[in-house]
Amino acid sequence: MRLTPVVIVRGIQFGLVMILLKESILFMRLDFALAFISVVLILFLMRNRFLPSALAVFSLGLALVFISNPNISVKVGFYLPSIYVPRLQDFSLSLLSVVFAQLVLTFSNAILATCLAVNERFPGRRFREESLALNMGLMNTFLPFIGSVPMCHGAGGFASQYFFGGRICGAMIMEGVFEIVLTLFLADSVTVIFKSFPYQ
């Protein structure tokens, strides 16, 4: 942030908001009634500490999955991730299709904009850009060997979690534990369910 003016980071955040807003409107047009119900749920439960609005909307979508697809069965098992050793052509393909295309956005949105958003909302705990970059670097160095796609934190993800009430480390721990359980015991079912999930 010492070398990048705050106004540049604000511009990045604003551009991301416009992109997400455009995509949201396109999804909402697919089923306006469902989108309206979801928005009403979010507004009604926005300050509810016992039933977060995001959880309510997710539960609505999950219910619609099983109502519209009654043949979906939930298969419980134990699924350990397999070790994947990248080939040389994987590196060349990734560099061209992911790394170079994502590099600028990663530095701007996933590091600079995220740190600015976090430090504004939690001024008592200064978050350094170097720490976030190191965290993402280590994460994306090791996780691909068990089949993970490249991941970042992102200002948009942080803003949505903060908006929906995830403001303590416990929220992130609960989310992580929940996702690990789904991966280890419900991997096949989760894939089918998410493919059928309403986009609104």
N, CA and C of each residue as an Amber inpcrd file, in Angstrom:
protein
   600
   0.8190000  -1.2090000   0.0000000   0.0000000   0.0000000   0.0000000
   0.8530000   1.2600000   0.0000000   2.1320000   1.1150000   0.3600000
   3.0040000   2.2920000   0.3570000   3.2660000   2.7790000  -1.0520000
   3.2330000   1.8830000  -2.0300000   3.5340000   2.2450000  -3.4100000
   2.2760000   2.4350000  -4.2540000   1.1530000   1.9490000  -3.7880000
  -0.0950000   2.0260000  -4.5580000  -1.0690000   2.9850000  -3.8900000
  -1.4750000   4.0620000  -4.5740000  -2.4340000   5.0050000  -3.9750000
  -3.7520000   4.3180000  -3.6290000  -4.3590000   4.7610000  -2.5380000
  -5.6210000   4.1720000  -2.0960000  -6.7000000   4.3210000  -3.1610000
  -6.6710000   5.4240000  -3.9140000  -7.6990000   5.6520000  -4.9270000
  -7.6620000   4.5670000  -5.9990000  -6.4790000   4.0210000  -6.2810000
  -6.3690000   2.9300000  -7.2530000  -7.0560000   1.6750000  -6.7120000
  -6.8090000   1.3990000  -5.4460000  -7.4240000   0.2260000  -4.8200000
  -8.9420000   0.3980000  -4.7670000  -9.3930000   1.6180000  -4.4690000
 -10.8400000   1.8950000  -4.4690000 -11.4360000   1.6350000  -5.8560000
 -10.7070000   2.0150000  -6.8610000 -11.1800000   1.7790000  -8.2250000
 -11.3010000   0.3070000  -8.5390000 -10.3540000  -0.4790000  -8.0430000
 -10.4090000  -1.9240000  -8.2290000 -11.6310000  -2.4980000  -7.5270000
 -11.8630000  -2.0580000  -6.2990000 -13.0300000  -2.5320000  -5.5560000
 -14.3260000  -2.1570000  -6.2580000 -14.3930000  -0.9240000  -6.7500000
 -15.6000000  -0.4680000  -7.4410000 -15.8390000  -1.2700000  -8.7180000
 -14.7590000  -1.5300000  -9.4680000 -14.8960000  -2.3290000 -10.6820000
 -15.3930000  -3.7320000 -10.3840000 -14.8870000  -4.3250000  -9.3010000
 -15.3350000  -5.6550000  -8.9120000 -16.8060000  -5.6470000  -8.5190000
 -17.2330000  -4.6000000  -7.8050000 -18.6400000  -4.4800000  -7.4220000
 -19.5330000  -4.4180000  -8.6590000 -19.1170000  -3.6590000  -9.6600000
 -19.9080000  -3.5370000 -10.8800000 -20.0090000  -4.8660000 -11.6210000
 -18.8960000  -5.6080000 -11.6570000 -18.9070000  -6.9130000 -12.3250000
 -19.8430000  -7.8790000 -11.6120000 -19.7390000  -7.9390000 -10.2790000
 -20.5870000  -8.8380000  -9.5060000 -22.0590000  -8.4240000  -9.5820000
 -22.3110000  -7.1180000  -9.6000000 -23.6840000  -6.6300000  -9.7190000
 -24.2900000  -7.0340000 -11.0530000 -23.5150000  -6.8990000 -12.1100000
 -23.9930000  -7.2940000 -13.4390000 -24.3270000  -8.7870000 -13.4720000
 -23.4270000  -9.6110000 -12.9440000 -23.6680000 -11.0530000 -12.9290000
 -24.8890000 -11.3920000 -12.0750000 -25.0560000 -10.6920000 -10.9490000
 -26.2040000 -10.9510000 -10.0760000 -27.5150000 -10.6570000 -10.7940000
 -27.5620000  -9.5550000 -11.5130000 -28.7820000  -9.1830000 -12.2400000
 -29.1000000 -10.2250000 -13.3140000 -28.0640000 -10.7090000 -14.0020000
 -28.2820000 -11.7290000 -15.0290000 -28.8350000 -13.0090000 -14.4170000
 -28.3250000 -13.4070000 -13.2570000 -28.8330000 -14.6000000 -12.5870000
 -30.2630000 -14.3760000 -12.0950000 -30.5390000 -13.1860000 -11.5580000
 -31.8660000 -12.9030000 -11.0260000 -32.9330000 -12.9490000 -12.1120000
 -32.5630000 -12.5980000 -13.3300000 -33.5200000 -12.6040000 -14.4310000
 -33.9680000 -14.0120000 -14.7890000 -33.1820000 -15.0330000 -14.4120000
 -33.5490000 -16.4090000 -14.7190000 -34.7790000 -16.8580000 -13.9380000
 -34.9220000 -16.3500000 -12.7270000 -36.0970000 -16.6920000 -11.9070000
 -36.3320000 -15.5260000 -10.9490000 -37.1200000 -14.5650000 -11.3940000
 -37.3040000 -13.3330000 -10.6170000 -37.9950000 -13.6100000  -9.2890000
 -38.9570000 -14.5480000  -9.2750000 -39.6900000 -14.8420000  -8.0340000
 -38.7470000 -15.3730000  -6.9610000 -37.8830000 -16.3140000  -7.3370000
 -36.9340000 -16.8730000  -6.3830000 -35.9310000 -15.8200000  -5.9250000
 -35.5050000 -14.9840000  -6.8590000 -34.5750000 -13.9190000  -6.4950000
 -35.2220000 -12.9410000  -5.5170000 -36.4820000 -12.6150000  -5.7400000
 -37.1970000 -11.6890000  -4.8490000 -37.3260000 -12.2820000  -3.4470000
 -37.6790000 -13.5580000  -3.3650000 -37.8020000 -14.2210000  -2.0630000
 -36.4540000 -14.2200000  -1.3370000 -35.3900000 -14.4680000  -2.0650000
 -34.0570000 -14.4940000  -1.4620000 -33.6760000 -13.1280000  -0.9110000
 -33.9640000 -12.0760000  -1.6800000 -33.6420000 -10.7220000  -1.2300000
 -34.4540000 -10.3670000   0.0140000 -35.7330000 -10.7440000   0.0330000
 -36.5800000 -10.4770000   1.1960000 -36.0360000 -11.2040000   2.4260000
 -35.6090000 -12.4460000   2.2560000 -35.0300000 -13.1980000   3.3610000
 -33.7800000 -12.5190000   3.9030000 -32.9320000 -12.0570000   3.0000000
 -31.6960000 -11.3790000   3.4140000 -32.0120000 -10.1160000   4.2050000
 -32.9510000  -9.3080000   3.7200000 -33.3030000  -8.0600000   4.4000000
 -33.9680000  -8.3400000   5.7500000 -34.8300000  -9.3500000   5.7940000
 -35.5660000  -9.6520000   7.0210000 -34.6520000 -10.2160000   8.1190000
 -33.6590000 -11.0050000   7.7130000 -32.7870000 -11.6690000   8.6890000
 -31.4090000 -11.0210000   8.8030000 -31.2720000  -9.8490000   8.2420000
 -29.9530000  -9.2270000   8.1740000 -29.3150000  -9.0670000   9.5490000
 -30.0890000  -8.7360000  10.5490000 -29.5470000  -8.4990000  11.8900000
 -29.8950000  -9.6160000  12.8750000 -30.3640000 -10.7320000  12.3460000
 -30.7160000 -11.8560000  13.2090000 -29.4530000 -12.6380000  13.5730000
 -29.1630000 -12.7490000  14.8540000 -27.9360000 -13.4060000  15.2950000
 -28.0990000 -14.9170000  15.4220000 -29.3380000 -15.4140000  15.3940000
 -29.5920000 -16.8400000  15.5730000 -29.7970000 -17.5610000  14.2440000
 -30.2760000 -16.8610000  13.2290000 -30.4550000 -17.4480000  11.9080000
 -29.8730000 -16.4870000  10.8690000 -28.6150000 -16.6390000  10.5280000
 -27.9940000 -15.7420000   9.5400000 -28.7200000 -15.8250000   8.2010000
 -28.8530000 -14.6810000   7.5490000 -29.5910000 -14.6350000   6.2890000
 -28.9460000 -15.5010000   5.2120000 -27.6210000 -15.5610000   5.1920000
 -26.9400000 -16.3830000   4.1900000 -27.2890000 -17.8540000   4.3710000
 -27.3620000 -18.3050000   5.6230000 -27.7220000 -19.6880000   5.9030000
 -29.1670000 -19.9680000   5.5020000 -30.0430000 -18.9860000   5.7070000
 -31.4480000 -19.1570000   5.3310000 -31.6000000 -19.2840000   3.8160000
 -30.8990000 -18.4300000   3.0640000 -30.9880000 -18.4840000   1.6030000
 -30.3720000 -19.7780000   1.0790000 -29.2540000 -20.1890000   1.6800000
 -28.6270000 -21.4510000   1.2750000 -29.5720000 -22.6250000   1.5490000
 -30.2410000 -22.6190000   2.6910000 -31.1830000 -23.6900000   3.0410000
 -32.3530000 -23.7190000   2.0670000 -32.8060000 -22.5370000   1.6440000
 -33.8770000 -22.4700000   0.6450000 -33.4270000 -23.1180000  -0.6540000
 -32.2220000 -22.7700000  -1.0960000 -31.7020000 -23.3720000  -2.3190000
 -31.5350000 -24.8690000  -2.1980000 -31.0700000 -25.3280000  -1.0420000
 -30.8760000 -26.7650000  -0.8160000 -32.2120000 -27.4970000  -0.8440000
 -33.2320000 -26.8910000  -0.2430000 -34.5610000 -27.5010000  -0.2640000
 -35.0880000 -27.6080000  -1.6930000 -34.8660000 -26.5650000  -2.4880000
 -35.3350000 -26.5820000  -3.8760000 -34.6110000 -27.6400000  -4.6990000
 -33.3590000 -27.9100000  -4.3590000 -32.6120000 -28.9590000  -5.0670000
 -33.3160000 -30.2930000  -4.9130000 -33.6910000 -30.6450000  -3.6740000
 -34.3040000 -31.9450000  -3.4240000 -35.7610000 -31.9920000  -3.8780000
 -36.4470000 -30.8340000  -3.8590000 -37.8300000 -30.8030000  -4.3410000
 -37.8840000 -30.9820000  -5.8530000 -36.9880000 -30.3010000  -6.5610000
 -36.9880000 -30.3740000  -8.0260000 -36.2660000 -31.6080000  -8.5610000
 -35.4580000 -32.2530000  -7.7110000 -34.7340000 -33.4610000  -8.1300000
 -34.9310000 -34.5500000  -7.0680000 -36.1190000 -35.1400000  -7.0050000
 -36.4060000 -36.1120000  -5.9240000 -35.5650000 -37.3760000  -6.0090000
 -34.9210000 -37.6220000  -7.1540000 -34.1330000 -38.8480000  -7.3010000
 -32.7060000 -38.7060000  -6.7770000 -32.3340000 -37.5010000  -6.3440000
 -30.9870000 -37.3130000  -5.8010000 -30.8590000 -38.0730000  -4.4820000
 -29.8360000 -38.8570000  -4.3850000 -29.5850000 -39.6100000  -3.1530000
 -28.2720000 -39.1410000  -2.5270000 -28.2500000 -39.0590000  -1.2280000
 -27.0590000 -38.6430000  -0.4970000 -26.2750000 -39.8850000  -0.1160000
 -25.0730000 -39.9910000  -0.6510000 -24.2180000 -41.1470000  -0.4010000
 -23.1110000 -40.7670000   0.5740000 -23.1060000 -41.4300000   1.7110000
 -22.0840000 -41.1800000   2.7230000 -20.9740000 -42.2130000   2.5620000
 -19.7560000 -41.7380000   2.5360000 -18.6030000 -42.6270000   2.4170000
 -17.3780000 -41.9530000   3.0050000 -16.2460000 -42.4930000   2.6830000
 -14.9970000 -41.8810000   3.1380000 -14.1030000 -41.7100000   1.9250000
 -13.8100000 -40.4620000   1.5810000 -13.0960000 -40.1590000   0.3580000
 -11.8030000 -39.4090000   0.6880000 -10.6850000 -40.1090000   0.5720000
  -9.4010000 -39.4380000   0.7560000  -8.9500000 -38.8540000  -0.5810000
  -8.4270000 -37.6260000  -0.5770000  -7.9500000 -37.0560000  -1.8480000
  -6.7530000 -37.8370000  -2.3740000  -6.7290000 -38.0360000  -3.6800000
  -5.6040000 -38.7350000  -4.2970000  -4.4800000 -37.7450000  -4.5980000
  -3.2650000 -38.2320000  -4.5510000  -2.0990000 -37.3950000  -4.8250000
  -1.9260000 -37.2530000  -6.3260000  -1.7950000 -36.0230000  -6.7730000
  -1.6280000 -35.7450000  -8.2040000  -0.2680000 -35.0970000  -8.4320000
   0.5190000 -35.7020000  -9.2930000   1.8420000 -35.1530000  -9.6290000
   1.7250000 -34.4310000 -10.9620000   1.8780000 -33.1140000 -10.9880000
   1.7230000 -32.3630000 -12.2430000   2.7510000 -32.7800000 -13.2890000
   2.3150000 -32.7450000 -14.5280000   3.2060000 -33.0090000 -15.6490000
   3.7520000 -31.6870000 -16.1730000   4.7530000 -31.7570000 -17.0040000
   5.3780000 -30.5530000 -17.5260000   4.3830000 -29.7140000 -18.3150000
   3.5200000 -30.3570000 -19.0930000   2.5350000 -29.6030000 -19.8880000
   1.4840000 -28.9350000 -19.0070000   1.2850000 -29.4740000 -17.7880000
   0.3590000 -28.8320000 -16.8510000   0.8750000 -27.4600000 -16.4380000
   2.1820000 -27.3780000 -16.2210000   2.7730000 -26.0990000 -15.8390000
   2.6620000 -25.0790000 -16.9710000   2.9540000 -25.5100000 -18.1980000
   2.8880000 -24.5740000 -19.3270000   1.4570000 -24.1140000 -19.5720000
   0.4970000 -25.0280000 -19.4520000  -0.9080000 -24.6610000 -19.6370000
  -1.3800000 -23.7160000 -18.5410000  -0.9920000 -24.0010000 -17.3000000
  -1.3990000 -23.1610000 -16.1740000  -0.8090000 -21.7630000 -16.2690000
   0.4330000 -21.6690000 -16.6880000   1.0670000 -20.3600000 -16.8120000
   0.3290000 -19.4840000 -17.8010000  -0.1090000 -20.0760000 -18.9210000
  -0.7670000 -19.2930000 -19.9610000  -2.2230000 -18.9840000 -19.6320000
  -2.9460000 -19.9680000 -19.1040000  -4.3890000 -19.7980000 -18.9170000
  -4.7770000 -19.2520000 -17.5590000  -3.9080000 -19.3860000 -16.5550000
  -4.2720000 -18.9790000 -15.1990000  -3.3110000 -17.9370000 -14.6430000
  -2.0480000 -18.2720000 -14.5670000  -1.0920000 -17.4340000 -13.8360000
  -0.9770000 -16.0420000 -14.4370000  -0.6290000 -15.9500000 -15.7060000
  -0.4380000 -14.6340000 -16.3260000  -1.7310000 -13.8400000 -16.3850000
  -2.8530000 -14.5390000 -16.6530000  -4.1470000 -13.8460000 -16.7370000
  -4.6140000 -13.3620000 -15.3720000  -4.2440000 -14.0850000 -14.3160000
  -4.7430000 -13.7840000 -12.9820000  -3.7910000 -12.9360000 -12.1600000
  -2.5590000 -12.7670000 -12.6240000  -1.5090000 -12.1590000 -11.8090000
  -1.8730000 -10.7530000 -11.3400000  -2.3100000  -9.9090000 -12.2690000
  -2.6330000  -8.5220000 -11.9160000  -3.8220000  -8.4630000 -10.9740000
  -4.8450000  -9.2800000 -11.2590000  -6.0350000  -9.2870000 -10.4050000
  -5.7080000  -9.8150000  -9.0120000  -4.8020000 -10.7830000  -8.9410000
  -4.4130000 -11.3220000  -7.6390000  -3.7330000 -10.2530000  -6.7900000
  -2.7790000  -9.5400000  -7.3750000  -2.0920000  -8.4910000  -6.6230000
  -3.0420000  -7.3660000  -6.2260000  -3.9360000  -7.0120000  -7.1430000
  -4.7890000  -5.8440000  -6.8780000  -5.9680000  -6.1860000  -5.9770000
  -6.7630000  -7.1710000  -6.3750000  -7.9810000  -7.4870000  -5.6260000
  -7.7250000  -8.4090000  -4.4440000  -6.9560000  -9.4750000  -4.6570000
  -6.7990000 -10.4810000  -3.6140000  -5.7980000 -10.0750000  -2.5350000
  -4.9440000  -9.1120000  -2.8250000  -3.9700000  -8.6830000  -1.8170000
  -4.2280000  -7.2520000  -1.3660000  -4.0760000  -6.2880000  -2.2740000
  -4.1950000  -4.8750000  -1.8860000  -5.6050000  -4.5290000  -1.4110000
  -6.6090000  -4.8700000  -2.2280000  -7.9850000  -4.5070000  -1.8760000
  -8.4610000  -5.2650000  -0.6360000  -8.0680000  -6.5140000  -0.5000000
  -8.4840000  -7.2930000   0.6700000  -7.8670000  -6.7290000   1.9420000
  -6.5800000  -6.4100000   1.9000000  -5.9260000  -5.8420000   3.0840000
  -6.5470000  -4.5070000   3.4760000  -6.8540000  -3.6780000   2.4960000
  -7.4770000  -2.3940000   2.7880000  -8.8390000  -2.5940000   3.4330000
  -9.6410000  -3.5180000   2.9000000 -10.9760000  -3.7720000   3.4510000
 -10.8920000  -4.3240000   4.8720000  -9.9670000  -5.2450000   5.1130000
  -9.8260000  -5.8320000   6.4430000  -9.3620000  -4.7940000   7.4500000
  -8.3610000  -4.0070000   7.0840000  -7.8040000  -3.0200000   8.0180000
  -8.7830000  -1.8940000   8.3190000  -9.6720000  -1.5860000   7.3840000
 -10.6910000  -0.5600000   7.6460000 -11.7300000  -1.0560000   8.6430000
 -12.0710000  -2.3320000   8.5710000 -13.1110000  -2.8680000   9.4490000
 -12.5580000  -3.3840000  10.7750000 -11.2860000  -3.7000000  10.7960000
 -10.6420000  -4.1480000  12.0380000  -9.3670000  -3.3370000  12.2670000
  -9.5150000  -2.0510000  12.5740000  -8.3360000  -1.1700000  12.6790000
  -7.3970000  -1.5450000  13.8260000  -7.8990000  -2.2990000  14.7930000
  -7.0500000  -2.6720000  15.9180000  -6.0570000  -3.7750000  15.5940000
  -6.2770000  -4.4470000  14.4690000  -5.3890000  -5.5370000  14.0690000
  -4.8910000  -5.2730000  12.6540000  -3.7330000  -4.7330000  12.5520000
  -3.1650000  -4.3740000  11.2570000  -2.7850000  -5.6170000  10.4720000
  -3.3260000  -5.7360000   9.2660000  -3.0800000  -6.8900000   8.4090000
  -2.1110000  -6.4730000   7.3160000  -1.0140000  -7.2020000   7.1690000
   0.0330000  -6.8240000   6.2170000  -0.1410000  -7.5590000   4.8960000
   0.1410000  -6.8380000   3.8070000   0.0210000  -7.4220000   2.4730000
   0.9690000  -8.5940000   2.2880000   2.1540000  -8.4960000   2.8730000
   3.1320000  -9.5730000   2.7390000   2.6070000 -10.8750000   3.3510000
   1.9140000 -10.7660000   4.4780000   1.3830000 -11.9590000   5.1440000
   0.3180000 -12.6370000   4.2840000  -0.5580000 -11.8380000   3.6830000
  -1.6170000 -12.3960000   2.8400000  -1.0250000 -13.0390000   1.5960000
  -0.0410000 -12.3870000   0.9920000   0.6000000 -12.9460000  -0.2010000
   1.3060000 -14.2600000   0.1230000   1.9980000 -14.3140000   1.2740000
   2.6800000 -15.5400000   1.6820000   1.6770000 -16.6480000   1.9520000
   0.5630000 -16.3100000   2.5820000  -0.4730000 -17.2950000   2.8770000
  -1.0190000 -17.9130000   1.5970000  -1.3550000 -17.0800000   0.6150000
  -1.8960000 -17.5880000  -0.6400000  -0.8450000 -18.3610000  -1.4110000
   0.4100000 -17.9100000  -1.3490000   1.4720000 -18.6090000  -2.0490000
   1.6760000 -20.0170000  -1.5190000   1.7330000 -20.1540000  -0.2010000
   1.8930000 -21.4760000   0.3990000   0.6900000 -22.3630000   0.1170000
  -0.4930000 -21.7630000   0.1930000  -1.7230000 -22.5130000  -0.0490000
  -1.7440000 -23.0900000  -1.4600000  -1.3820000 -22.2810000  -2.4390000
  -1.4380000 -22.7210000  -3.8330000  -0.2100000 -23.5040000  -4.2530000
   0.7960000 -23.5860000  -3.3900000   1.9510000 -24.4220000  -3.6780000
   1.6790000 -25.8820000  -3.3450000   0.9650000 -26.1240000  -2.2550000
   0.7730000 -27.4890000  -1.7830000  -0.5830000 -28.1000000  -2.1530000
  -1.6530000 -27.3020000  -2.1570000  -2.9880000 -27.8620000  -2.3830000
  -3.1980000 -28.4800000  -3.7680000  -2.5760000 -27.9660000  -4.8410000
  -2.7790000 -28.6180000  -6.1520000  -2.3680000 -30.0860000  -6.1870000
  -1.4840000 -30.5030000  -5.2930000  -1.0460000 -31.9020000  -5.2800000
  -2.1370000 -32.8420000  -4.7940000  -3.2200000 -32.3080000  -4.2130000
  -4.3600000 -33.1460000  -3.8260000  -5.6120000 -32.7550000  -4.6200000
  -5.3780000 -32.1410000  -5.7910000  -6.4790000 -31.8770000  -6.7120000
  -7.1740000 -30.5500000  -6.5650000  -6.6380000 -29.6370000  -5.7860000
  -7.2900000 -28.3480000  -5.5790000  -7.0620000 -27.4120000  -6.7630000
  -8.0150000 -26.5440000  -6.9860000  -7.8550000 -25.4910000  -7.9850000
  -7.1780000 -24.2930000  -7.3220000  -6.5700000 -23.3780000  -8.0980000
  -5.9610000 -22.1780000  -7.5010000  -6.9910000 -21.3630000  -6.7360000
  -6.6010000 -20.8740000  -5.5690000  -7.5290000 -20.1430000  -4.7140000
  -6.8830000 -18.8690000  -4.1910000  -7.7160000 -17.8930000  -3.8750000
  -7.2570000 -16.6710000  -3.2280000  -8.3140000 -16.2590000  -2.2030000
  -8.0100000 -15.2280000  -1.4260000  -8.9760000 -14.7580000  -0.4350000
  -9.9660000 -13.7840000  -1.0880000  -9.5170000 -12.6830000  -1.5830000
 -10.3760000 -11.8050000  -2.3560000 -11.1890000 -10.8290000  -1.5340000
 -11.2560000  -9.5820000  -2.0010000 -12.0130000  -8.5480000  -1.3030000
 -13.5130000  -8.8190000  -1.3470000 -13.9900000  -9.3770000  -2.4530000
 -15.4160000  -9.6620000  -2.5650000 -15.8700000 -10.7220000  -1.5770000
 -15.0670000 -11.7760000  -1.4370000 -15.4040000 -12.8260000  -0.4810000
 -15.3890000 -12.3240000   0.9500000 -14.3750000 -11.5150000   1.2730000
 -14.3240000 -10.9650000   2.6330000 -15.5110000 -10.0540000   2.8940000
 -15.8490000  -9.1920000   1.9340000 -16.9600000  -8.2550000   2.1260000
 -18.2770000  -8.9910000   2.3320000 -18.4980000 -10.0700000   1.5670000
 -19.7480000 -10.8150000   1.7190000 -19.8010000 -11.5380000   3.0600000
 -18.6860000 -12.1240000   3.4860000 -18.6650000 -12.7940000   4.7860000
 -18.8890000 -11.7900000   5.9200000 -18.2770000 -10.6340000   5.8010000
 -18.4530000  -9.5990000   6.8230000 -19.9070000  -9.1140000   6.8500000
 -20.4800000  -8.9150000   5.6780000 -21.8600000  -8.4340000   5.5760000
 -22.8430000  -9.4160000   6.1910000 -22.5930000 -10.7200000   5.9850000
 -23.5150000 -11.7360000   6.4820000 -23.1850000 -12.1950000   7.8920000
 -22.2640000 -11.5140000   8.5690000 -22.0610000 -11.7720000   9.9900000
 -20.8180000 -12.5410000  10.3730000 -20.0180000 -13.0010000   9.4120000
 -18.8090000 -13.7450000   9.7310000 -17.6760000 -12.8010000  10.1020000
 -17.6090000 -12.3880000  11.3640000 -16.6640000 -11.3400000  11.7620000
 -15.6710000 -11.7750000  12.8330000 -15.6630000 -13.0600000  13.1640000
 -14.6820000 -13.5620000  14.1140000 -14.0140000 -14.7910000  13.4980000
 -12.8560000 -15.1460000  14.0350000 -12.1240000 -16.2860000  13.4680000
 -12.9140000 -17.5840000  13.6050000 -13.7940000 -17.6540000  14.6100000
 -14.6010000 -18.8560000  14.7820000 -15.4760000 -19.1530000  13.5780000
 -15.9520000 -18.1090000  12.8970000 -16.7910000 -18.3150000  11.7150000
 -15.9970000 -18.9970000  10.6080000 -14.7410000 -18.5790000  10.4290000
 -13.9090000 -19.1870000   9.3960000 -13.5400000 -20.6180000   9.7610000
 -13.3120000 -20.8680000  11.0520000 -12.9860000 -22.2260000  11.5020000
 -14.1720000 -23.1560000  11.2740000 -15.3780000 -22.6870000  11.6130000
 -16.5730000 -23.5030000  11.4060000 -16.7780000 -23.8020000   9.9240000
 -16.5740000 -22.7990000   9.0750000 -16.7190000 -23.0140000   7.6440000
 -15.6990000 -24.0280000   7.1380000 -14.4580000 -23.8970000   7.5970000
 -13.4190000 -24.8270000   7.1750000 -13.6990000 -26.2510000   7.6110000
 -14.1230000 -26.4350000   8.8590000 -14.4430000 -27.7760000   9.3580000
 -15.6120000 -28.3750000   8.5720000 -16.6230000 -27.5550000   8.3010000
 -17.7840000 -28.0080000   7.5360000 -17.3700000 -28.4750000   6.1420000
 -16.5030000 -27.7180000   5.4840000 -16.0690000 -28.0760000   4.1330000
 -15.1950000 -29.3240000   4.1390000 -14.3680000 -29.4930000   5.1640000
 -13.5390000 -30.6990000   5.2670000 -14.4140000 -31.9300000   5.4480000
 -15.4490000 -31.8160000   6.2920000 -16.3650000 -32.9370000   6.5160000
 -17.0850000 -33.3060000   5.2180000 -17.5580000 -32.2930000   4.4800000
 -18.2240000 -32.5660000   3.2030000 -17.2800000 -33.2600000   2.2320000
 -16.0230000 -32.8030000   2.1960000 -15.0530000 -33.3770000   1.2750000
 -14.7330000 -34.8250000   1.6200000 -14.5730000 -35.1220000   2.8940000
 -14.1540000 -36.4580000   3.3050000 -15.2870000 -37.4800000   3.2870000
 -16.5210000 -37.0340000   3.5310000 -17.6100000 -37.9970000   3.7130000
 -18.7440000 -37.8800000   2.6920000 -18.8490000 -36.7550000   1.9920000
 -19.9740000 -36.5700000   1.0670000 -19.5200000 -36.0220000  -0.2870000
 -18.3390000 -36.3680000  -0.7090000 -17.7590000 -35.7560000  -1.9080000
 -18.6210000 -35.9740000  -3.1530000 -19.0650000 -37.2110000  -3.4020000
 -19.8680000 -37.4990000  -4.5910000 -21.2140000 -36.7900000  -4.5520000
 -21.8660000 -36.8050000  -3.4050000 -23.1850000 -36.1840000  -3.2810000
 -23.1170000 -34.6710000  -3.4140000 -22.0940000 -34.0660000  -2.8360000
 -21.9510000 -32.6160000  -2.8980000 -21.8150000 -32.1510000  -4.3400000
 -21.0710000 -32.8890000  -5.1410000 -20.9030000 -32.5260000  -6.5510000
 -22.2410000 -32.5160000  -7.2770000 -23.0490000 -33.5400000  -7.0620000
 -24.3620000 -33.6270000  -7.7240000 -25.2930000 -32.5240000  -7.2280000
 -25.3020000 -32.2810000  -5.9230000 -26.1980000 -31.2730000  -5.3410000
 -25.8470000 -29.8820000  -5.8430000 -24.5700000 -29.5380000  -5.8450000
 -24.1720000 -28.2010000  -6.2730000 -24.4280000 -27.9770000  -7.7590000
 -24.3850000 -29.0260000  -8.5570000 -24.6990000 -28.8760000  -9.9720000
 -26.1780000 -28.5650000 -10.1800000 -27.0050000 -29.0010000  -9.2320000
 -28.4520000 -28.7710000  -9.3360000 -28.9070000 -27.5400000  -8.5590000
 -27.9830000 -26.8520000  -7.9260000 -28.3380000 -25.7270000  -7.0470000
 -28.8690000 -24.5540000  -7.8730000 -29.9390000 -23.8910000  -7.4020000
 -30.4600000 -22.7180000  -8.1300000 -29.4080000 -21.6070000  -8.2020000
 -29.2890000 -20.9780000  -9.3490000 -28.2800000 -19.9310000  -9.5280000
 -28.6850000 -18.6010000  -8.9390000 -29.9580000 -18.4280000  -8.5940000
 -30.4030000 -17.1620000  -8.0860000 -29.9160000 -16.9710000  -6.6660000
